């Protein structure tokens, strides 16, 4: 069975011509719409996460042959974390072709970083199963592109970095508080305040609590380290 025009266009943006189109369909099927005859993408997500990790670890070693593990690890984490996968997914329009149940569609599932990140990993697994590791590597390196060369040496997620900053000064971890929630149920906007024991605060908004916490942590870290 061939791909629909919509999925063919997506495969073109992905940069892979599927010999087994059913793999791509499964990679794009969320559990909210799965059935016995339509399996979801969770097993592919599990595999894709490992394929991405292997390719990215190898790419980082090749990009900086002198870097110690202590520098490579945070770079690796920044490149394979869900937020990065979701950003790549958004760039190639994955949300537009993701197969979701009605409830997930109504709650803004096509824009949720967690769903997009998981599906991006599943799509990587689909490429791997369809054509092998070299094909998956080519897709990953093309999509991640200059991110591999430009990822910061001290790249960590903002919450981790802020916590390490506080602990380095003998302070307890920062506290995150939801101060507001606005917008309709299917597209909420969360307002989160990040606060340090010393009284410093920062506030940020995003479409998920996790994203808002990360944004607030980044704003507070910039404030306390003097990079406003």
N, C-alpha and C positions, 0 to 999 in steps of 0.2 A: 504494500500500500504506500502510495506516495504522500508527501507532505502537502498540506494546504498551502495556498499562496501566502497566507500570513506566516505560517511556520517556515516556509522556504525563505521568506524575506528575513526572518529572524536568524536562520541558519547562515544566511549570507553575511549578516552583521557579526555573527559569531565567528565566521571564517572557517566553517567546516561543512562539507557535503556529506550527509549521513547515508551510509550504505544500508543501515538498519533504522529507518525513521521511527520505529516504535520506541527506541531508546530515548529519543528526544521528547516524544509525547509523554513518556513516563517521567522524565526529569522535570517536566513542567506541570505535573499533576500533584496538587496539594492534597493532604489527607482529608480536607473538608469536602472533597468531591470524589474520593476514591471509592471503589467497590471491588467485589471479587473479580470482576472482569476488567477493572481499571485500577491497577495497583498504584499506590502513591510513590512519591520520590524519596522517602526516608532512607531506604537502603542505599540508593544512589548517593544521597547526601553524605552518608557515612563514608563511602568509598571516595567520593570526590574531595572530601576534606583531606584525606591521606595523600591523594595524588597531587593536590595543590601544594601540600606541605613538602613533599619530596621535590617537586619541581622548583619551588621557591627556595628551599635550602640549598639546592645545587646552584641555582642562579646567583644567590648571594655569595656563595663561596667563590664562584668564578668572577663576580664583579669586584670583589675586594679580597685578594689572596693573602693579605697581611693582617686582616682583622681578627681579633681574638673572639672567642665564643661570647664573652661578655658584651661585645658590641654587636655581634651577629644576632643574638637572641632577640633583643628588642626590635631590631629591624624586621626580623622574621615575623614576630608577633604583629607588628603594624601592618604588614602586607597580607597576612592570611586571616586577620580577624573579620568578624561578620560585617562590621561597618564598611570595610574596604570591599569585600565581596558584594555587598549591597550597592555600593557606589558604582562598581563595574557593571553590575546588572542593570542599573538605571541607565547607564550610558548606552547600552545596546538594546534598550527597550524590552527587557525581559518581563517586566510587570505587565506589559500589554498582552503578552501571550500566555501568562501563567493561568492555569486552570484552577479556579477556586469555587467553593460552594457559595451559595447565596449569602450566608451570614458573613463569611469572610469578605466577600465583595462589598457588602454594605458597610462593613467596619473599616474600609480603606485598606484591605489586604494587599492590593497591588502596589501600595506605597510603603508598606511596613518593611523596615530594614531587616528584621529577623527572617521574614518569609523570602525576601529577595536574596539575602545572603545564603540561606539554605538551598534555594533553587539554583543559584549560581554554582554552588558546589555539586549539586546533582547533575547539572548540565556538563560540568567538567568530567564527571564520571561517565556520562553518556558518550562523550567523545572518546574517552579512554577505552571503553568497552567496544566501541564501534571500530576504532582504528589503531588502538595501541598507545603506548606512552609517548612516543615521538609526536604523534598528532596532538595529544593533549598538551604536551609541552609547547608546541608551536602556538596553539590557541592561547594558553596562559601568558606566554611571554609577549605575544602581540597585544593582548588586552591590558595587561598590567604595564607594559611599555616602560616609559621613563620613570615610573614610580620606583622601580627596582634600583635605579642609579641615584635617585634623588631622595630616597627615604632617609630621614634624619638618623644620625648615629645613635641618638638617645631616644629614638622613637618609642614611646609607651603610650598606652591609653591615658587620657588626662586624669581619670580618677586614681589610677595607680601612681602616677607621677605626683599628684597632690598629696596622696597619703604618704609617700616616701619623703616628700619635702617636710611634712608635719612631723613624722617620726624622727627625722634627722635632727629636729630641734626639740625633741623630747615631748612633743605634744601628742594628744590622742588623735585618732583618725578624724577627718572632717565628717560633718553631719549633713545629710541631704534631706530637705523638707519640701514636700509638695505644697505650694502656697496658693495655687489656683489651677482650675481646669475649665477651659472654655471650648466653644465650638460644639458641633453636633456629635452624637454618639459615634457616627461612622467616621468622623475625622476630628478627634479631640486634639486640643493643644494643651500641653502640660507646662506649668511654670514651676521651676525648681530653684530653691535657694540652697547654695552650698555655704557652710559656715565652719570656720576654724575656731579652735578653743580660744585663740587670742582675740576673737571678735570680728575678724575680717570676713566679709561676705561677698557673694556675687550671685546674680540671678540670670537664668536663661530659660528660653522657651523652645519646645520641639514637639513633634507629633507623637513621641513616645517618652515614657518616664526615663528609660535608659539613655536615650539621646539627649534629653534635657539635662540629666545629671552629668553626662560627659561634657556638654557645652558649659554648664555652670562651673564644673571643675576646671576646665580650660581657662575660663574668664578669671576665676579666682587665682589660679596658678600664675597667669600673666600679671595679675595685680600685685601679688606678694613678691614676685621675682623682678618686678620693675619693668615688665615688657608690655605696658598698656598701649 
